[in-house]
């Protein structure tokens, strides 16, 4: 399951739910996107602080972790 899965599941649930007003639907989708971006930023910041032992545990080397941590939050 990817990091985006909970966010995608929420949007899928919304698609099957009773219709929301247009402004409510836009606000809810915006909240989901902002939450996803916040999660990415937090994860990348945490990744940047991992030591070599923990990076090996997740299968990354320091250069790969640095590249991922440097990516902007809006990029998946």
N, C-alpha and C positions, 0 to 999 in steps of 0.2 A: 504494500500500500504506500503510495507516494505521500509526500507532505501536503500536497494539494487535495488529497482525497476527501478530508472532512469538508472542505470548502465546496468542492464539486458536489458532494452528497447534499449539502444544504441547498445549493442551487437546483439540483435535480428534484428535491422535495418541493421546492417552491413551484417548479413547473407543473407538478401534479396537484398542488394545493388549490383551494378556491382562489379566484382572481383577487388580486390586491389592486388598489387604485394605482394609477401610473406613478404618482410621486412616491407612494409607499414602496412600490417594487424597485424603483430607481434607488431610493435610500437604502433599502435592504441589500441590493446588489453592491452598492458602493461600500457598505459596511463589510461585506464579505471580502471584497477586494482589499480594503484597507487592513483587515485582519490578516489576510494572506501576506501582504507586504510586510506587516509588523513581524509576523512569524519568521519570514525569510531574513529580515534584518537581524533579528535576535539570534537566529540559528547561525548566520554567517559570522556575527560578532563572537559567538561562543566558539565556533570552529577555529577562529583566528587565535584563540587563547589556549587551545589544546596542546599538551606536550607531545613529544615524539612517540611515547608509549601509547597514548590514547589514539593518536593518529594511525599508528599501525593497527590498532584494534578495529578501526573503521575502514582500513584498507587504503589510506591516503598517505602520501609523503608530504613534507613541509611545503614544497612548491605547489602541489595540487591544492592543498588547503589554502595557501595564500591566494592562488588564482580565484578559487571559489569565494573566499572571504572578501575579495576586492570587487566582486560583481555587484552591480546596483540592485537594490531590493526589488525593483520592478521587473527584473529579468528572471525568468523561471529556470 
